[in-house]
Amino acid sequence: MDWAETEDQFTSGVYSKRGFSIISGQGATLVDADGKVFIDCVGGQGTANIGHSHPRWVKAISDQAGKLVNCPEMFSNDQRARYMQELLTAAPSSMKRVFFSNSGTEAMEAAIKFSRAFTNRTQIIAAKRGFHGRSMGALSATWNKKYRDPFLPLVPNFSHISFNAFEDLENITAQTAAVILEIIQGEGGVYPIDGEYLKSVRSRCDQHGALLIIDEVQTGFGRTGRLFAIDHFQVEADFICAAKSIAGGLPMGATLLHEKLGRFETGIHGSTFGGNPLVCAAARETLKILNEEQLIQNAELMGAYFMEELRKLKSPMIREIRGMGLMIGIELKQKVAPTIRKLAEQGVLVLPAGLTVLRFLPPLVINKEQIQFVVAALEKVLVEE
């Protein structure tokens, strides 16, 4: 059966297809319908931090599915209560409350709404090259015209400043409700934030009573060698938006709230499926696996090794290599689409980050042998050909 052909017959058309079907996965590898094995550096677009089909995670889901799958937050639930406590214990100490949803864009929508409600202001400032989701509020914070223009007019009172540009911080004023930043701009090209710039944004927000929203949808849950990427810096966020790998691959989002925000008015926001027992059980086990199997430390170690090996590549096509932990970008002097196809032929799956950047988001279980395989494939594609 040609699953790619069948899917193409019925799909909405909004996704660019790669022409083959992924059927199963284990750890840092995936297998297609023809039995070909790939090293996965797509990682479910950053959702597979604990690896594919981790047995502990599978058991946690199976056990909870036999008890209770859904329970709206109008009722308390053991899995949700435990995970709230465990997540906030692991998060930066200033985070004291959490709102659960189903995705990164929903986590961002909640932060935007809460910011406006708390400050009684409407102006939201985000960064150029930033990506925060595709729903109308999150899309308004997203910069790339490719995503925005088909849906204009968007939500009003959103503007953008240059990332890591100190001179643009004067745009943060007493009219600003919140500033939204990624610690590493993923979709925008894998650009890490400057630590001094982040501190200056925090200071400027404090000066004018604005809130700071940190988008950790892609960088969270060990990706950069810390549970959250903001843990690399001595800076407090007012909101941390998380999703992707929070539940090991099941759809879940979370908006973490600074203690100064207190509790919001009942009914101001909500989610039918947010924080359901099944995803909370998966998220609880994901957090345990990250810590007990030292995957966060592995991300730091393997990320450093990966970068070291990549820098040995002598290719005139490579412009720059950048990243943090196991979130790595290779900027080429040409469009990356042909390179992505050639790497797939070599058994390596990667993501683009814009037109000229290869993005690597492997599961945090990846090992040196698998990284060597990826680098060898890159050498063949970028150096030898």
C-alpha positions in Angstrom: 0.0 0.0 0.0 1.4 3.4 -0.9 0.5 5.4 2.2 2.0 8.6 0.8 -0.2 8.4 -2.3 -3.3 7.7 -0.1 -2.6 10.5 2.3 -2.0 12.9 -0.6 -5.4 12.0 -2.0 -7.2 13.2 1.2 -4.9 15.8 2.8 -5.9 19.5 3.0 -2.7 20.3 1.0 -1.2 22.7 3.6 1.8 20.4 4.3 4.9 20.0 2.1 5.4 16.3 1.7 8.7 14.5 1.4 7.4 11.5 -0.6 7.8 8.6 1.9 5.9 7.3 4.9 7.3 6.9 8.4 5.8 3.8 10.1 7.7 3.2 13.3 10.5 4.6 15.5 12.7 3.6 18.4 15.1 5.9 20.2 16.7 8.2 17.7 15.8 6.2 14.7 12.7 6.0 12.4 11.7 3.4 9.8 9.7 4.0 6.6 7.2 1.8 4.9 10.0 0.1 2.8 12.0 -0.7 5.9 14.6 1.9 5.5 16.1 3.2 8.7 16.8 6.9 9.3 18.7 8.8 12.0 16.0 11.3 13.1 17.2 14.8 13.4 13.7 16.2 12.9 12.6 14.7 16.3 8.9 15.3 15.5 9.9 19.0 15.1 11.2 18.9 18.6 8.6 16.7 20.3 10.6 13.5 20.7 13.2 14.6 23.3 13.0 11.3 25.2 13.2 9.3 21.9 10.5 7.4 20.0 8.5 4.7 21.8 10.3 4.9 25.1 9.1 1.8 27.0 8.5 3.7 30.3 6.5 6.3 28.5 4.5 3.7 26.6 3.6 2.0 29.8 2.6 5.2 31.5 0.2 6.0 28.7 -1.2 2.5 28.6 -1.8 2.4 32.4 -3.5 5.8 32.4 -5.7 5.0 29.3 -7.1 2.1 31.3 -8.1 4.4 34.2 -9.2 7.8 32.8 -8.4 9.7 29.7 -10.2 13.0 30.0 -11.2 15.1 33.0 -11.9 18.8 32.5 -10.2 21.1 35.1 -13.6 21.9 36.7 -12.8 18.6 38.5 -9.5 18.0 40.2 -7.4 15.0 39.1 -4.6 13.1 40.7 -2.3 13.0 37.6 -2.9 16.7 36.9 -2.3 17.8 40.5 0.9 15.7 40.7 2.2 17.1 37.5 1.5 20.7 38.4 3.6 20.2 41.5 6.4 18.3 39.8 6.6 20.7 36.9 6.7 23.8 39.0 9.2 22.2 41.3 11.5 21.6 38.4 10.9 25.0 36.7 12.6 28.3 37.7 11.6 29.0 41.3 9.6 32.2 40.5 7.1 30.1 38.5 4.2 29.3 40.9 1.2 28.5 38.7 0.4 26.9 35.4 -2.3 26.8 32.7 -2.4 23.7 30.6 -3.5 23.6 26.9 -2.8 21.4 23.9 0.0 23.0 21.9 2.6 25.7 21.7 0.4 28.2 19.9 -2.3 27.8 22.6 0.4 28.3 25.3 1.3 31.5 23.6 -2.3 32.6 23.2 -2.8 32.2 26.9 0.2 34.3 27.7 -0.9 37.0 25.4 -4.4 37.1 26.9 -3.1 36.9 30.5 -0.6 39.8 29.8 -3.4 42.0 28.5 -5.6 41.1 31.4 -2.9 41.7 34.0 -1.6 45.0 32.7 -4.8 46.5 31.1 -2.7 47.3 28.1 -2.9 46.0 24.6 0.6 46.5 23.0 2.6 43.4 22.4 6.2 43.5 21.1 7.9 40.4 19.6 11.2 39.9 17.7 11.9 39.9 14.0 12.6 36.3 12.8 10.5 35.0 15.7 8.0 32.3 15.3 5.3 31.8 18.0 2.5 29.8 16.3 -0.3 30.0 13.7 -3.5 30.9 15.5 -4.4 34.5 15.1 -2.9 35.9 18.3 0.3 33.8 18.1 0.5 34.5 14.4 0.3 38.3 15.1 3.5 37.8 17.2 5.2 35.8 14.4 7.3 37.9 12.1 7.6 36.1 8.8 5.4 37.5 6.1 5.0 34.1 4.5 2.9 33.0 7.5 1.2 36.4 8.2 0.2 38.0 4.9 -2.5 35.5 3.8 -4.5 36.3 6.9 -4.2 40.0 7.3 -5.6 41.9 9.1 -4.3 40.2 12.2 -4.8 41.1 15.9 -4.0 44.8 16.3 -1.3 46.4 18.5 1.5 43.9 17.7 4.9 45.2 16.6 8.4 43.8 16.1 11.9 44.8 17.1 15.3 43.4 15.9 16.5 40.4 17.9 19.7 41.1 20.0 19.5 44.8 19.0 19.9 47.0 22.1 18.9 50.2 20.3 15.4 48.8 19.6 14.6 48.5 23.3 13.4 52.0 23.4 10.2 50.6 21.8 9.3 49.1 25.1 7.3 51.8 26.9 4.5 52.4 29.5 2.0 51.3 26.8 3.6 47.8 26.4 1.7 44.9 27.9 4.4 42.3 27.1 7.5 41.4 25.2 7.8 38.0 23.6 11.2 36.4 23.0 12.7 33.0 22.2 16.0 32.1 23.8 17.0 30.5 20.5 15.0 31.5 17.4 14.3 28.1 15.9 12.2 28.7 12.8 14.0 32.0 12.3 17.4 30.3 11.7 18.7 28.9 15.0 19.9 32.2 16.4 20.8 32.2 20.2 19.9 35.2 22.3 22.7 37.4 23.7 22.7 37.1 27.5 23.3 40.8 28.1 20.5 41.7 25.6 18.1 39.4 27.6 19.0 41.2 30.8 18.4 44.6 29.2 15.0 43.5 28.0 14.1 42.4 31.5 15.3 45.6 33.0 13.4 47.7 30.4 10.2 45.7 31.1 10.6 46.3 34.8 11.2 50.0 34.2 7.9 50.3 32.3 5.7 47.7 34.0 5.7 45.4 31.0 5.7 41.6 31.2 8.3 39.3 29.7 7.0 36.2 27.8 9.7 33.6 27.1 8.8 31.1 24.3 10.3 27.8 25.3 8.1 25.7 23.0 11.1 24.3 21.1 13.9 24.9 23.6 12.3 23.4 26.6 12.6 20.0 28.3 16.3 19.5 28.0 16.9 20.5 24.4 19.7 23.0 25.2 21.3 21.1 28.1 19.0 22.7 30.7 15.4 21.9 31.5 14.5 25.3 30.1 16.9 27.4 28.0 16.3 30.4 30.3 18.1 28.4 33.0 21.3 29.3 31.3 20.8 33.0 32.3 20.2 34.8 35.6 16.9 36.3 34.3 13.3 35.7 35.4 10.5 35.5 32.9 6.9 36.4 33.8 5.5 33.7 31.5 7.2 30.6 30.1 5.4 29.0 27.2 6.1 25.3 26.8 4.8 22.5 24.6 6.3 20.1 22.0 8.2 17.6 24.1 6.5 18.4 27.4 4.5 15.1 27.2 7.1 13.1 25.2 5.2 13.4 21.9 1.5 13.7 22.9 -0.1 17.1 22.3 0.2 19.3 25.3 1.0 22.9 26.1 1.7 24.8 29.3 1.9 28.5 30.3 3.9 28.9 33.4 3.1 32.0 35.5 5.4 34.1 37.7 4.3 34.3 41.3 3.7 38.1 41.0 0.8 37.4 38.6 -1.3 35.7 41.3 -4.5 34.0 40.2 -6.6 35.1 37.3 -10.4 35.6 37.2 -12.4 32.4 36.9 -13.6 31.8 33.3 -11.2 34.3 31.7 -9.7 31.4 29.7 -10.1 27.7 29.3 -9.4 24.4 27.4 -11.5 21.3 27.0 -8.6 18.9 26.6 -5.9 20.9 28.4 -4.2 19.0 31.2 -6.2 15.8 30.7 -5.1 12.8 32.7 -3.6 10.9 29.8 -1.2 13.7 28.7 -0.4 14.5 32.4 0.6 10.9 33.0 2.8 11.1 29.8 4.3 14.4 30.9 5.0 13.1 34.4 6.9 10.1 33.0 8.7 12.3 30.5 10.0 14.6 33.2 11.2 11.5 35.2 12.9 10.0 32.2 14.7 13.3 31.4 16.1 13.4 34.9 16.6 9.8 35.9 18.2 8.8 32.5 20.3 12.0 32.5 19.0 13.0 29.1 19.4 16.7 29.8 23.1 16.2 30.6 23.3 14.0 27.4 21.9 16.9 25.4 24.7 19.1 26.7 27.4 16.5 26.1 26.2 15.3 22.7 25.5 18.8 21.6 29.0 19.8 22.3 30.3 16.7 20.5 28.0 17.3 17.5 29.2 20.9 17.1 32.8 19.9 17.4 32.4 17.2 14.7 30.5 19.6 12.4 33.2 22.2 12.7 35.6 19.7 11.2 33.7 19.7 7.9 35.6 21.6 5.3 32.9 22.7 2.9 32.8 25.9 1.0 29.0 25.7 1.2 29.0 26.2 5.0 28.6 29.8 6.1 28.1 29.3 9.8 27.3 26.7 12.5 25.4 27.8 15.6 23.2 26.5 18.4 23.0 25.3 21.9 22.8 21.7 23.2 21.0 19.6 20.7 19.4 22.5 18.8 21.9 23.1 16.0 21.7 25.1 12.8 24.1 25.0 9.8 23.7 28.1 7.6 24.6 27.3 4.0 25.5 29.6 1.1 22.6 28.1 -0.9 19.1 27.0 -0.4 18.8 23.9 1.8 16.0 22.0 0.1 18.3 19.9 -2.2 20.6 19.1 0.7 17.7 17.9 2.8 16.6 15.5 0.0 20.2 14.2 -0.4 20.6 13.7 3.3 17.3 11.6 3.4 18.9 9.4 0.6 21.8 8.9 3.0 19.5 7.9 5.9 19.4 11.2 7.8 16.2 13.3 8.3 16.7 17.1 9.1 14.6 20.2 9.1 15.0 23.6 7.4 15.0 26.8 9.4 14.3 29.3 6.6 15.7 28.9 3.1 19.4 28.5 3.9 19.6 26.9 7.3 19.7 23.1 8.1 18.2 22.6 11.6 19.0 19.5 13.8 16.6 18.6 16.6 17.5 14.9 17.3 16.0 13.1 20.3 18.2 13.6 23.4 18.9 9.9 23.4 21.2 10.2 20.4 24.6 8.8 20.8 28.1 9.4 19.4 27.9 6.6 16.8 24.6 8.1 15.5 26.1 11.6 15.4 29.1 10.2 13.5 26.7 8.7 10.9 25.0 12.1 10.5 28.3 14.0 10.1 29.5 11.4 7.6 26.3 11.9 5.6 26.8 15.7 5.7 30.4 15.2 4.6 29.3 13.2 1.6 26.6 15.7 0.6 28.4 19.0 1.4 32.1 18.1 0.9 32.5 15.2 -1.4 29.8 15.9 -4.0 
